[in-house]
Structure formats: structure tokens, C-alpha cells
Amino acid sequence: GWLSDAELQAKEEAEARKKKKKGKKGKAKEEKAKEAPKPPPSTRGS
């Protein structure tokens, strides 16, 4: 089965986050920016 766009995006973001684990300060800034337009809880798995 195909993942929905939201699920696919969440998966890509999770993998990008794993790769970017080095810069913690930059990551914190990104997390805050991402918090605003976050997907509904139902699509947020993790």
C-alpha cells in the first residue's frame, strides 16, 4: 500500500532529522519552525 502524502513527508523528515543529528542548535531552530504548520496528530506517528 502507498503511504499518504503526510505519512511520506513525516518519514522523509524523520530520516532527514537522523542525518542532521550533528547540529543540535540548528535542529532546535528547525523544530520550532516545524511546530507551527504541523500535521494533525493522526498523521504524526513517532
C-alpha distance matrix in Angstrom:
0.0 3.8 6.5 9.4 12.5 14.3 12.1 12.0 15.7 16.4 15.0 17.1 20.0 19.9 20.1 22.8 24.6 24.7 26.2 28.7 30.0 33.4 34.7 34.7 36.9 34.7 31.6 33.3 34.1 30.5 29.3 31.9 30.9 27.2 28.2 29.4 26.3 23.9 20.8 21.0 21.1 17.9 15.8 18.2 17.0 19.5
3.8 0.0 3.8 6.4 9.0 11.3 9.5 8.9 12.5 13.8 12.7 14.3 17.3 17.7 18.0 20.2 22.3 22.8 24.1 26.3 27.9 31.2 32.2 32.4 34.3 31.9 29.0 30.8 31.3 27.6 26.7 29.1 27.8 24.3 25.6 26.6 23.4 21.3 18.2 19.0 19.6 16.8 14.1 16.5 15.9 18.5
6.5 3.8 0.0 3.8 6.5 7.9 5.8 5.8 9.4 10.3 9.6 11.6 14.2 14.6 15.4 17.6 19.3 20.1 21.7 23.6 25.1 28.5 29.3 29.2 31.1 28.7 25.7 27.3 27.8 24.2 23.1 25.5 24.4 20.7 21.9 23.0 19.9 17.6 14.7 15.5 16.1 13.5 10.6 12.8 12.4 15.2
9.4 6.4 3.8 0.0 3.8 5.4 5.2 6.1 8.5 9.9 10.5 12.3 14.1 15.3 16.7 18.3 19.8 21.2 22.8 24.2 25.8 29.2 29.5 29.3 30.7 28.2 25.4 26.7 26.8 23.2 22.0 24.0 22.6 19.0 20.0 20.6 17.3 15.3 12.1 13.0 14.3 11.9 8.9 11.8 12.5 15.7
12.5 9.0 6.5 3.8 0.0 3.8 5.5 5.1 6.0 8.5 9.8 10.5 12.1 14.1 15.4 16.2 18.0 19.9 21.2 22.2 24.1 27.3 27.3 27.3 28.4 25.7 23.1 24.5 24.2 20.5 19.9 21.7 19.9 16.5 18.0 18.3 14.9 13.4 10.8 12.7 14.6 13.1 9.7 12.0 13.4 16.2
14.3 11.3 7.9 5.4 3.8 0.0 3.8 5.4 5.1 6.1 8.6 9.9 10.4 12.2 14.3 15.2 16.2 18.4 20.1 20.7 22.3 25.6 25.4 24.9 26.0 23.6 20.7 21.7 21.6 18.1 16.9 18.7 17.2 13.6 14.7 15.3 12.1 10.1 7.3 9.3 11.0 10.0 6.4 8.4 10.3 13.2
12.1 9.5 5.8 5.2 5.5 3.8 0.0 3.8 5.4 5.1 6.1 8.6 9.8 10.5 12.4 14.2 15.1 16.6 18.6 19.8 21.0 24.6 24.9 24.5 26.0 23.9 20.7 22.0 22.5 19.0 17.5 19.8 18.9 15.2 16.1 17.5 14.7 12.1 9.5 10.9 11.4 9.8 6.2 7.6 8.1 10.9
12.0 8.9 5.8 6.1 5.1 5.4 3.8 0.0 3.8 5.4 5.1 6.2 8.6 9.9 10.7 12.3 14.1 15.5 16.8 18.3 20.1 23.4 23.9 24.0 25.6 23.1 20.3 22.1 22.4 18.7 18.0 20.6 19.2 15.7 17.5 18.9 16.0 13.9 11.9 14.0 14.8 13.6 9.8 10.8 11.0 13.0
15.7 12.5 9.4 8.5 6.0 5.1 5.4 3.8 0.0 3.8 5.4 5.1 6.1 8.5 9.9 10.4 12.0 14.2 15.4 16.2 18.1 21.3 21.3 21.4 22.6 19.9 17.3 19.0 19.0 15.2 14.7 17.2 15.6 12.2 14.3 15.6 12.8 11.1 9.9 12.8 14.0 13.8 10.0 10.2 11.3 13.0
16.4 13.8 10.3 9.9 8.5 6.1 5.1 5.4 3.8 0.0 3.8 5.5 5.1 6.1 8.7 9.8 10.3 12.3 14.4 15.1 16.3 19.8 19.9 19.5 21.0 18.8 15.7 17.1 17.7 14.2 12.9 15.6 14.8 11.2 12.6 14.7 12.5 9.9 8.8 11.4 11.6 11.7 8.1 7.2 7.9 9.2
15.0 12.7 9.6 10.5 9.8 8.6 6.1 5.1 5.4 3.8 0.0 3.8 5.4 5.1 6.3 8.6 9.8 10.7 12.6 14.3 15.5 19.0 19.8 19.8 21.9 19.8 16.6 18.6 19.6 16.1 15.1 18.2 17.6 14.2 15.9 18.2 16.2 13.6 12.5 14.8 14.5 14.1 10.6 9.8 9.0 9.6
17.1 14.3 11.6 12.3 10.5 9.9 8.6 6.2 5.1 5.5 3.8 0.0 3.8 5.4 5.2 6.1 8.5 9.9 10.7 12.2 14.3 17.4 18.0 18.6 20.4 17.9 15.2 17.7 18.2 14.6 14.4 17.6 16.5 13.5 16.0 18.1 16.1 14.3 13.8 16.7 17.1 17.0 13.4 12.5 12.4 12.7
20.0 17.3 14.2 14.1 12.1 10.4 9.8 8.6 6.1 5.1 5.4 3.8 0.0 3.8 5.4 5.0 6.0 8.6 9.9 10.3 12.1 15.3 15.4 15.5 17.1 14.6 11.8 14.0 14.5 11.0 10.6 13.9 13.0 10.1 12.6 15.0 13.5 11.8 12.2 15.3 15.6 16.3 13.0 11.3 11.7 11.5
19.9 17.7 14.6 15.3 14.1 12.2 10.5 9.9 8.5 6.1 5.1 5.4 3.8 0.0 3.8 5.5 5.0 6.3 8.8 9.8 10.6 14.2 15.0 14.8 17.1 15.3 12.0 14.1 15.6 12.5 11.4 15.0 15.0 12.1 13.9 16.9 15.9 13.4 13.7 16.1 15.5 16.2 13.1 10.9 10.1 8.9
20.1 18.0 15.4 16.7 15.4 14.3 12.4 10.7 9.9 8.7 6.3 5.2 5.4 3.8 0.0 3.8 5.3 5.0 6.4 8.6 10.0 13.3 14.7 15.4 17.9 15.9 13.1 15.9 17.3 14.2 14.0 17.7 17.4 14.9 17.1 19.9 18.8 16.7 16.9 19.6 19.1 19.4 16.2 14.3 13.3 12.0
22.8 20.2 17.6 18.3 16.2 15.2 14.2 12.3 10.4 9.8 8.6 6.1 5.0 5.5 3.8 0.0 3.8 5.4 5.2 6.2 8.7 11.5 12.2 13.3 15.4 12.9 10.6 13.8 14.6 11.5 12.2 15.7 15.1 13.1 15.9 18.5 17.6 16.2 17.1 20.2 20.2 21.0 17.7 15.8 15.5 14.4
24.6 22.3 19.3 19.8 18.0 16.2 15.1 14.1 12.0 10.3 9.8 8.5 6.0 5.0 5.3 3.8 0.0 3.8 5.4 5.0 6.1 9.5 10.1 10.3 12.7 10.9 7.9 10.8 12.4 9.7 9.7 13.4 13.7 11.8 14.1 17.2 17.0 15.3 16.6 19.5 19.0 20.3 17.5 14.8 14.5 12.7
24.7 22.8 20.1 21.2 19.9 18.4 16.6 15.5 14.2 12.3 10.7 9.9 8.6 6.3 5.0 5.4 3.8 0.0 3.8 5.5 5.4 8.8 10.8 11.3 14.5 13.2 10.4 13.4 15.5 13.2 13.0 16.8 17.3 15.5 17.5 20.7 20.5 18.5 19.5 22.0 21.0 22.0 19.3 16.6 15.4 13.1
26.2 24.1 21.7 22.8 21.2 20.1 18.6 16.8 15.4 14.4 12.6 10.7 9.9 8.8 6.4 5.2 5.4 3.8 0.0 3.8 5.7 7.7 9.9 11.6 14.5 12.8 10.9 14.5 15.9 13.8 14.5 18.2 18.2 16.9 19.4 22.3 22.0 20.5 21.7 24.5 24.0 25.0 22.0 19.6 18.7 16.6
28.7 26.3 23.6 24.2 22.2 20.7 19.8 18.3 16.2 15.1 14.3 12.2 10.3 9.8 8.6 6.2 5.0 5.5 3.8 0.0 3.8 5.4 6.4 8.3 10.8 9.0 7.5 11.2 12.5 10.8 12.0 15.4 15.6 14.8 17.4 20.3 20.5 19.4 21.2 24.2 23.8 25.3 22.4 19.8 19.5 17.4
30.0 27.9 25.1 25.8 24.1 22.3 21.0 20.1 18.1 16.3 15.5 14.3 12.1 10.6 10.0 8.7 6.1 5.4 5.7 3.8 0.0 3.8 5.8 6.5 9.9 9.5 7.4 10.4 12.8 11.8 12.1 15.5 16.6 15.9 17.7 21.0 21.7 20.2 22.0 24.6 23.7 25.4 22.9 19.9 19.2 16.5
33.4 31.2 28.5 29.2 27.3 25.6 24.6 23.4 21.3 19.8 19.0 17.4 15.3 14.2 13.3 11.5 9.5 8.8 7.7 5.4 3.8 0.0 3.8 6.0 9.1 9.1 8.6 11.5 13.5 13.2 14.3 17.2 18.2 18.2 20.2 23.3 24.2 23.1 25.2 28.0 27.2 29.1 26.6 23.5 23.0 20.3
34.7 32.2 29.3 29.5 27.3 25.4 24.9 23.9 21.3 19.9 19.8 18.0 15.4 15.0 14.7 12.2 10.1 10.8 9.9 6.4 5.8 3.8 0.0 3.8 5.7 5.5 6.1 8.8 10.3 10.6 12.2 14.6 15.6 16.2 18.3 21.0 22.3 21.7 24.3 27.1 26.7 28.9 26.5 23.4 23.5 21.0
34.7 32.4 29.2 29.3 27.3 24.9 24.5 24.0 21.4 19.5 19.8 18.6 15.5 14.8 15.4 13.3 10.3 11.3 11.6 8.3 6.5 6.0 3.8 0.0 3.8 5.5 4.9 6.2 8.7 9.7 10.3 12.5 14.3 15.0 16.3 19.3 21.0 20.2 22.9 25.4 24.7 27.2 25.2 21.8 22.0 19.3
36.9 34.3 31.1 30.7 28.4 26.0 26.0 25.6 22.6 21.0 21.9 20.4 17.1 17.1 17.9 15.4 12.7 14.5 14.5 10.8 9.9 9.1 5.7 3.8 0.0 3.8 5.3 5.2 6.5 8.8 10.0 11.1 12.8 14.4 15.7 18.2 20.3 20.1 23.2 25.9 25.5 28.3 26.4 23.2 23.9 21.6
34.7 31.9 28.7 28.2 25.7 23.6 23.9 23.1 19.9 18.8 19.8 17.9 14.6 15.3 15.9 12.9 10.9 13.2 12.8 9.0 9.5 9.1 5.5 5.5 3.8 0.0 3.8 5.5 5.2 6.3 8.7 10.2 10.8 12.3 14.4 16.6 18.2 18.3 21.4 24.4 24.5 27.0 24.8 21.9 22.8 20.9
31.6 29.0 25.7 25.4 23.1 20.7 20.7 20.3 17.3 15.7 16.6 15.2 11.8 12.0 13.1 10.6 7.9 10.4 10.9 7.5 7.4 8.6 6.1 4.9 5.3 3.8 0.0 3.8 5.4 5.0 6.1 8.7 9.8 10.3 12.1 14.9 16.4 15.8 18.6 21.4 21.2 23.7 21.5 18.4 19.2 17.2
33.3 30.8 27.3 26.7 24.5 21.7 22.0 22.1 19.0 17.1 18.6 17.7 14.0 14.1 15.9 13.8 10.8 13.4 14.5 11.2 10.4 11.5 8.8 6.2 5.2 5.5 3.8 0.0 3.8 5.4 5.1 6.4 8.7 9.8 10.6 13.4 15.6 15.1 18.3 20.8 20.4 23.3 21.6 18.4 19.5 17.5
34.1 31.3 27.8 26.8 24.2 21.6 22.5 22.4 19.0 17.7 19.6 18.2 14.5 15.6 17.3 14.6 12.4 15.5 15.9 12.5 12.8 13.5 10.3 8.7 6.5 5.2 5.4 3.8 0.0 3.8 5.5 5.3 6.4 8.7 10.1 12.0 14.2 14.7 18.1 20.9 21.2 24.2 22.3 19.5 21.1 19.7
30.5 27.6 24.2 23.2 20.5 18.1 19.0 18.7 15.2 14.2 16.1 14.6 11.0 12.5 14.2 11.5 9.7 13.2 13.8 10.8 11.8 13.2 10.6 9.7 8.8 6.3 5.0 5.4 3.8 0.0 3.8 5.4 5.0 6.0 8.5 10.6 12.0 12.2 15.3 18.4 19.0 21.6 19.4 16.8 18.5 17.4
29.3 26.7 23.1 22.0 19.9 16.9 17.5 18.0 14.7 12.9 15.1 14.4 10.6 11.4 14.0 12.2 9.7 13.0 14.5 12.0 12.1 14.3 12.2 10.3 10.0 8.7 6.1 5.1 5.5 3.8 0.0 3.8 5.4 5.0 6.1 9.2 10.8 10.1 13.3 15.9 16.0 18.8 17.0 14.0 15.7 14.5
31.9 29.1 25.5 24.0 21.7 18.7 19.8 20.6 17.2 15.6 18.2 17.6 13.9 15.0 17.7 15.7 13.4 16.8 18.2 15.4 15.5 17.2 14.6 12.5 11.1 10.2 8.7 6.4 5.3 5.4 3.8 0.0 3.8 5.4 5.1 7.2 10.0 10.2 13.9 16.2 16.6 19.9 18.5 15.8 18.0 17.2
30.9 27.8 24.4 22.6 19.9 17.2 18.9 19.2 15.6 14.8 17.6 16.5 13.0 15.0 17.4 15.1 13.7 17.3 18.2 15.6 16.6 18.2 15.6 14.3 12.8 10.8 9.8 8.7 6.4 5.0 5.4 3.8 0.0 3.8 5.5 6.1 8.1 9.4 13.0 15.9 17.1 20.0 18.2 16.1 18.7 18.4
27.2 24.3 20.7 19.0 16.5 13.6 15.2 15.7 12.2 11.2 14.2 13.5 10.1 12.1 14.9 13.1 11.8 15.5 16.9 14.8 15.9 18.2 16.2 15.0 14.4 12.3 10.3 9.8 8.7 6.0 5.0 5.4 3.8 0.0 3.8 5.5 6.1 6.2 9.6 12.7 13.9 16.6 14.5 12.5 15.1 15.1
28.2 25.6 21.9 20.0 18.0 14.7 16.1 17.5 14.3 12.6 15.9 16.0 12.6 13.9 17.1 15.9 14.1 17.5 19.4 17.4 17.7 20.2 18.3 16.3 15.7 14.4 12.1 10.6 10.1 8.5 6.1 5.1 5.5 3.8 0.0 3.8 5.9 5.3 9.0 11.2 11.9 15.2 14.0 11.7 14.5 14.6
29.4 26.6 23.0 20.6 18.3 15.3 17.5 18.9 15.6 14.7 18.2 18.1 15.0 16.9 19.9 18.5 17.2 20.7 22.3 20.3 21.0 23.3 21.0 19.3 18.2 16.6 14.9 13.4 12.0 10.6 9.2 7.2 6.1 5.5 3.8 0.0 3.8 5.7 9.2 11.4 13.1 16.2 15.2 13.7 17.0 17.7
26.3 23.4 19.9 17.3 14.9 12.1 14.7 16.0 12.8 12.5 16.2 16.1 13.5 15.9 18.8 17.6 17.0 20.5 22.0 20.5 21.7 24.2 22.3 21.0 20.3 18.2 16.4 15.6 14.2 12.0 10.8 10.0 8.1 6.1 5.9 3.8 0.0 3.8 6.6 9.3 11.8 14.3 12.9 12.1 15.7 17.1
23.9 21.3 17.6 15.3 13.4 10.1 12.1 13.9 11.1 9.9 13.6 14.3 11.8 13.4 16.7 16.2 15.3 18.5 20.5 19.4 20.2 23.1 21.7 20.2 20.1 18.3 15.8 15.1 14.7 12.2 10.1 10.2 9.4 6.2 5.3 5.7 3.8 0.0 3.8 6.6 8.5 11.1 9.6 8.5 12.0 13.4
20.8 18.2 14.7 12.1 10.8 7.3 9.5 11.9 9.9 8.8 12.5 13.8 12.2 13.7 16.9 17.1 16.6 19.5 21.7 21.2 22.0 25.2 24.3 22.9 23.2 21.4 18.6 18.3 18.1 15.3 13.3 13.9 13.0 9.6 9.0 9.2 6.6 3.8 0.0 3.8 6.4 8.0 6.4 6.5 10.3 12.7
21.0 19.0 15.5 13.0 12.7 9.3 10.9 14.0 12.8 11.4 14.8 16.7 15.3 16.1 19.6 20.2 19.5 22.0 24.5 24.2 24.6 28.0 27.1 25.4 25.9 24.4 21.4 20.8 20.9 18.4 15.9 16.2 15.9 12.7 11.2 11.4 9.3 6.6 3.8 0.0 3.8 5.4 5.7 6.5 10.1 12.9
21.1 19.6 16.1 14.3 14.6 11.0 11.4 14.8 14.0 11.6 14.5 17.1 15.6 15.5 19.1 20.2 19.0 21.0 24.0 23.8 23.7 27.2 26.7 24.7 25.5 24.5 21.2 20.4 21.2 19.0 16.0 16.6 17.1 13.9 11.9 13.1 11.8 8.5 6.4 3.8 0.0 3.8 5.5 4.9 7.8 10.3
17.9 16.8 13.5 11.9 13.1 10.0 9.8 13.6 13.8 11.7 14.1 17.0 16.3 16.2 19.4 21.0 20.3 22.0 25.0 25.3 25.4 29.1 28.9 27.2 28.3 27.0 23.7 23.3 24.2 21.6 18.8 19.9 20.0 16.6 15.2 16.2 14.3 11.1 8.0 5.4 3.8 0.0 3.8 5.5 7.4 10.8
15.8 14.1 10.6 8.9 9.7 6.4 6.2 9.8 10.0 8.1 10.6 13.4 13.0 13.1 16.2 17.7 17.5 19.3 22.0 22.4 22.9 26.6 26.5 25.2 26.4 24.8 21.5 21.6 22.3 19.4 17.0 18.5 18.2 14.5 14.0 15.2 12.9 9.6 6.4 5.7 5.5 3.8 0.0 3.8 6.0 9.7
18.2 16.5 12.8 11.8 12.0 8.4 7.6 10.8 10.2 7.2 9.8 12.5 11.3 10.9 14.3 15.8 14.8 16.6 19.6 19.8 19.9 23.5 23.4 21.8 23.2 21.9 18.4 18.4 19.5 16.8 14.0 15.8 16.1 12.5 11.7 13.7 12.1 8.5 6.5 6.5 4.9 5.5 3.8 0.0 3.8 6.6
17.0 15.9 12.4 12.5 13.4 10.3 8.1 11.0 11.3 7.9 9.0 12.4 11.7 10.1 13.3 15.5 14.5 15.4 18.7 19.5 19.2 23.0 23.5 22.0 23.9 22.8 19.2 19.5 21.1 18.5 15.7 18.0 18.7 15.1 14.5 17.0 15.7 12.0 10.3 10.1 7.8 7.4 6.0 3.8 0.0 3.8
19.5 18.5 15.2 15.7 16.2 13.2 10.9 13.0 13.0 9.2 9.6 12.7 11.5 8.9 12.0 14.4 12.7 13.1 16.6 17.4 16.5 20.3 21.0 19.3 21.6 20.9 17.2 17.5 19.7 17.4 14.5 17.2 18.4 15.1 14.6 17.7 17.1 13.4 12.7 12.9 10.3 10.8 9.7 6.6 3.8 0.0
